Amino acid sequence: MPDDVWFVVAATVLIVFGGLFAAVDAALTTVSMARVEDMVKEQRPGAVRLARVLDARGTYVGLAVLMRVVCETASVALAALVATDLFGVGWGLLATIFGMAVVSYIAIGVGPRTLGRQHAYTIGLASAIFLQGIGILLKPLTRLLILLGNAVTPGKGFRNGPFATEVELREVVDLAEASGVVAADERRMIQSVFDLGDTNAREVMVPRPEMIWIEADKTAAQAMNLAVRSGHSRIPVIGENPDDIVGVVYLKDLVAGGGSMSAPASDFMRDAEFIPDSKPLDRVLADMQRTRNHMALLVDEYGGIAGLVTIEDVLEEIVGEISDEYDVDEVAPVEDLGDGHYRVSARLSVEDLGELFGLDIDDDEVDTVGGLLGLELGRVPLPGARVDSHGLRLVAEGGPNRRGRQRIITVLVDRLDAPEDEADGDDPHRDDAHGDDERGDRGRRDGGHRKEAHRKNGHRKDRHSDRTGDTEYSMSTQPSTRSEDRT
């Protein structure tokens, strides 16, 4: 009987140590190396040792798991000796299985792991010196067990243990926001960095119809006048047509060139950079940084110019919209008019429109609200056109541009179950310019036509500019304008 008492005491002590190693395991997998480096700079006790442990995190996590398993297994064996001595082999083993399962789950599985995550840095700092000591003593055994584990594990083994994936990092960022460690804007920017690789240049570009360009045979004075009027510091120079981009003229070069203003604009232009419109934004940003070029022309799959993208367009995908005192004529992507009514940009993506009303709008034919209007009407939408689609009422707004062409800029959107303000026959938003409503006739694009609607362009500012001195020149919201109309 005295031996049974000692066995019970030893099993209890082993359970306590097993719980401690479980807490250490959870703490080591939770702590951040960046946070520990800050602790080292602050000269926190134990921070240097913890940093060394994290340098070989996989090895020490495996060591903590090994010690937990040893303690847990030994405690079960000792409990089995006591139980079989008291109740016999059959009932004793049954009591040991059920009893130790409950004790291990509570005292080793749940409680210590929760404490390890809640107090990860405190436990990590306190346990670093003991882990290093045990690691030195059991280093040969630890390496042998890692080799055996990698040998029986399918696939290639990892020398330093498991590592975090992008999905796990995203989850950590979300948890950090939920716990108040990072703000909502910070979380959004961090997630946007991950999304750069999944977003292509076409989704953020200034589309071709809204580009400002100048012919190569125009004079430098005309190019400068166009730059001042349009508010661009960089203007593409074309040859025979807008698909024939021969270079880019910079306002700074025109001002500081010192040449004759009657000389052709092509004398001042620089080489243009061409990239595929499917290129991921992270690679676009890296190339722009490497070449010190802030604007690139996008080429579609048919070899034509699809649009252009600037470094500001890429940065706005991370930090959000960038506005200054010159951005006064831009259309907000979404304007809440109250009572479930919204005014949205014609370039707002259909996915964002669906999120606004809690709907799933997934149409492979179009990407933007303006494109959805055209698809439902079966023709080019004009200001005043009205369609019903996906349970929503859409009414186009806009007017003539500088060339006198009618163009929709914004769209009024509300749910179909909203009360009608006027009878259908007197509805001022009904498009009667082309006869009967043709929204039942869904016109389809020819295969050779380029889709000019883009998924995220509703959130983009209409610009293809950069800073010149202390002034940022922004693109107006007007569509494409030839140089002879602006000079």
N, C-alpha and C positions, 0 to 999 in steps of 0.2 A: 504493500500500500504506500509506503513512503516513496518508492520509486515512481509510482503513478503520479504523486503530487509534483515531483520534480519534472516529470514528463509534461504535465499540464502547464507548469510555469515556463518551461523551455518553449513549448508550442506557442504560448501567449507572447513571449518575447519575440519569437520568430515572426509571428503575425504582425507585430508592431514594426519590426524592421522591414518586412515585406511591404507594409503600407508606406513607410518612408521612401523606399526605393521606387514604389509606384508614383509617389508624389514628385520625386526627382525626375523620373522619366517624363511625366507630364510637363514639368517646368522646363526641362531642356528643349522639348519640342515646341514650346510656346514663346520663349524669350527671343527677342530680336537682337541681331548682332549690332545694328546701328545704335540701339538704345544702350547696349553694353559699352560700346565705344564712347558714348557720351559719359557714362559712369566712370570710365577710365580717365577721361579728361578731368572729371570732377574729383578724382582720387578717392572714389568710394572704396572702402575695405573689401577685398575679395574680388574686385572688378577685373583686375589683371588676370587672376587665376581663372575666372569665369570666361574671359575672352579666349584664353588658351584652350579651355574645354570646348568652346564653341567652334574653334578652328578644326577640331576633330569630333564634331557633334555626333556623327553616326557611330563612331567607336564608343563614346561614353554613353550614348543612349542604349546601345547593345549591352554594355556592361551593367547598366542599371536594370535592364530587363533580365539579364542573367541572374543577378543577385536577388531580384524579386522572386524569380521562379525557384531558386534554391531555397529561399526562406519559406515560400509557400509550400513547396513539396515536403520539406523537412517537418513543418508544422503538421501537415496532414499525416505523415508517417507516425509522428509521436502521438497524435490524437487517436490514430488507429490502434496503437499498442494499448493505450489506456482503455479504449472502448471494448476491445476484444477481451481484455482481462476482466472487465466488469460484466459484460453481457454475452460473452461468447463470440465465436468467430462470425457467425452469420449475422446476428443482430448488431454486433459491434461494428462490422464493416458497413452495414446499412446506416447506422447512426452516424458513423464518421462521414459517409458520402453526403448525406443531407445536411448534417450540422456544419461541416467545414465549407460546403458550397455556400451556405447562407453567410457564414462568418467571412469567407474570402471575398464574396461579392460586396459586402458592406465595408469591411475593414481594410481591404486591399484594392478592390475594383473601383467602387464609386466614390467613397469619401476622400481618400488621399488624392485621387486624380483631380477631383474638383478643387481641392485646396491647392494642388500643384498649379493649376491654371489660374486660379484667383490670385495667388501670391508667388507667381513664377520667378520674379527677380529676387525676392527675399530668399526663397528656397534655393535658387541657383547660386546666389552669392555665398550662402552658408554651407552648401554641399560641395562646392568646387574643390576645396582642399582635400576632402575625404575621397571624392571621386578620383582625383589625381593619385592619391596614395594607393587606393585599391587597384587603379589601373596599372601602376608600376608593379605591384605584387602579382597581379593576375594577367599580365600582358601576354605571356606565351599561351595561356589557356584561352584568353579572349580571341587571339588571332586564330588559334586552331578551330574554335567554335565558329568563327566567321567564315573560315574556309570551308568547313563542313556544311554550314548553312547555304553558302553559295553553290556548293557542289550539288546539293539535293534540290535546290530551287530552280525551276524551269527558267530558261533565259540567262542573260548575262548578269553576273553578280555585281554589286556596287561596293567599291573599296571603302567609301566613307558612309555607307548606309543610305537610307532613303533621302529624297530631296523634294522640295516643294514644286508643284506645277503651277501654271498660270491660273487655273481655276481655283486652286487653294489660296493663291495670293489675292485673287479677287474677293474670295470669301473673308479673308483676314481683313481686307480694307472695309468691307461692309460691316463686319463685327466691330472694327475700330470706330466707325461712325456711330453705330448703335450704342457703344459704351462711352461716347463723347470724347474719344482720343483725337479724332480728326473731325473737322467741320464738314457739312454737306457739300460745300463748294470744293473743298480739298478732295473729298472722295470722288466727286464728279471728274475733276481734272486727272486724278490718278487712273480712274477707269478709262478716260479718254485716251490716255497714253497707250493702254493696252489695245484700244479700238483702232489706233492709227494703222496698224498692220492689216486690219480687216476692212478698211475703207479705201476705195480707189480714188484717183484724182478726178474722175468724171463726176463723182458725187458732190464735190465741193467747187467745181470750176465755174467760171463766168462763161455761160454758153455763147456760142458763136453769134446768135442774133443780137446780143447785147455788147459785143466787142466794139471798140472804137479803133479804126485803122486809118492809114493814109497811104495814098499811092506814091510809088517811088519817084514819079516825075514831078511831084509837087515840090515847091520851094521850101527852104528852111524857115522862112518867115511864115508860110502857111502852116507848117508843122508846129511852130511855136504858138501860133494863134490857136490852133486846134487843141494843143496841150493846155493852154490857159483857159479856153472856153469849156473844155470837157472836164478839166480837173485831173488829168492823168500826167504822171511823170514819165511813163513809159508807153509808147504807142507802137504797135506792130506796123511794119511797112510792107505793102503788098505789091506784087507785080501785075500780072494779067487779071487776077481775080483773088478773092479772099482766101482761096486754098493755096495760093502762091505767095507764102510769106517769105520775104527775102531778107528780113532783118528787123531790128527794133531800134527806134530812135528815142534817145533820152533827152528830156527837157534840160537836164544839167549840161549835157554836151552842147545843146543848141545855145544855151546862155553863155557858156564858157569857151565855146569853140573859137571865137574870134574871126571866123570866116565870113564870107559874104552871105547875107540873108537871101540873096537871089539864087544861091547855089542849090542844087537838088537836095532834097531831104536824105536821099540815099548816101550822100557824101558824109553824113554824120551818124549813120546807123551802125549798130554793132550786130554781131552774129546772134541769131535767135536760137534758143534751145528747144528742141522738139522731144517730146516724151509720149509714150502710149497713154491713152486715156484710162487704161486699166491698171496702171502702175500704182502700187500701194503707197499711201501717204507717208509712211515712215521712210521708205526709200526715196520718195520725192524730196522730203525735208533733208535727208542726209546728202543727196546730190546737190541741192541748193546751197547747203552749207559748204560743201567741198568746192564747188565751182564759184561761189560768191555771186550767184545769180538769183535774183528775187522774182523772176517771172519766167514761165515756160509755156510754150504752145502745146496743146494736146492734139494728138492725131488719132482718129478713130480707126476701126478695123478696115474701112474702105479706103484709107489713105487721105481722107479729107481732114480739114481743121474742125475739130469739135468744139473748141473753146480755149480758154487759157486759165492758168492757176498761178497765184502769187504766194509768196511765203507767208503773207498775212492770212490768206485763206486757210493754210495748213495750221498755223498757230491758233486760229480761232476755233479749230476743232478741239483744241486742248483747253484753252482758257476762256472760251466763249467769245461773244461779239466784242469787237474793239471799235469804239466810237470816239470821235473827237468833235471839236466845235464846227467842223465843216460837214458833218454827217447830219444834215437837217432835213433832207428830202427823202430819206429812206423809209420804206414801208416796213412796219413791224410784222414779224411772222404771224403773230396772233394778237388780236385785240378783242378783249371781252366787252361786249356791249350790254351785258346783263340779261337776265331771264333766259339763259340758255342760247343767246344769239352771239355769234362771233363774226368778226371780219378777219379773214386770213389772207395771206399773200397767195397769189396765183401760183407761186413756185413752192408753196408748202407741200411736203411729201404726203402722199395719201396715207402712209402709215401713221404719221403724226396727226393727221386729221382724224383717223380712227381712234387714236389714243385720246384725243380731245373729247370725243363723245362716247368712249367706252365701246367702240365697235371694232370688228376685225375687217378692215378693208385691204384686201390683198388681190390686186388686179395686175396681172403680168403685162398687160398691154400698155399701161401708163405708170408714171412715177409721181406726178404732181397733181394738185387740184385743178390747175388749168388744163392739163392733159385729160383729166377725168371729165371735165366739161366738154371738151372736144370729142371724146369718145362717145359720150352719151348723145350728143347732138348729131354726130355724124358729119360735122363740118367745122370750120374754124369758128370758135365762139367769139361773139361781139359783146360789148358792154350792154347790159340789159338782158342777156340770154339767161334762161332759167331752166334747170333740170332737176328731176328727183332721182336720187341714186343712193342705194344702201341705207334707206330710211332717213335720208337727209335732203333738205331743200337747198340748192345752191343757186345764187343769183350773182351774175358777173357784174363787176364794176370797172370802170376805166374811162377812156376817152381817146381823142386823137393825139398822136405824138407830134414831134416837130415836123415830120414829113407828111402829116395829115392822115396817117394810117391809124385806124381804130385798133386799140389794144387793151386787153383786160389786164388790170394790175392787182386788184383785190377781188375777193369773193365773199359775199354774205352767206353764212351757213347757219341753219337751225334745223331742228328735228321736224319730221313731217307731221307729227301729232301736235305741233304748235298751232295756235289759232290763226286763221287766215285774216289778214288785215283788209283785204279787198277781194271782190269777186274776181274769178278768173278772167272774165271778159274785160274788166277794167284794170287788170294788174299792170302797173307801169313797168314792171320788170320783165314782162313777157316779151320774148324776142319775136317780133312780127316782121322784121326786115326781110326775112327769107321765106315768108309764107308760113305754112303749118309747121308745128313742132316736129322735128325729125329725130327726136331722141331715141325713138325705137329703132332707127336705122343706124346700127353701129358700124361706121366706116372703119376699115382696117388699113393699116399702112402697107405700102409696097415693101418688098424685102430690101430694096436698095435705099430706102429712105432712112435717114438718120433720126433717131429719137432725140429730140431736143429737151425733153423733160427729164429732170434729174431728182433723185430721191430726196436729197438733203438741201436742195437749193432754196427751199423756203426759209431756211435758217441762215442763208448766206447773205452777206451784204454785197450789193452789186458794185463790185470794185475790181479794178486790176491796176492797182497803183502801189506806190511806195513813198517813203519820205524823201523830200528834196529839201535839204537844209532843215528848217524847223517847221515846215508845213507838209501835211499829208494830203495828197490829192486823191479824192475818191471818185469812183465812177458813178455817174448819174444813173437813175433808174430808167432812163430812156433806152429804147432798143437801138440796134445798130444804125449808125449815122455815117454816111460817107463824108469824106473830108470837104468836098465841095459844098456840102450843105451847112458846114459849121464854120467855114472860113470866109 
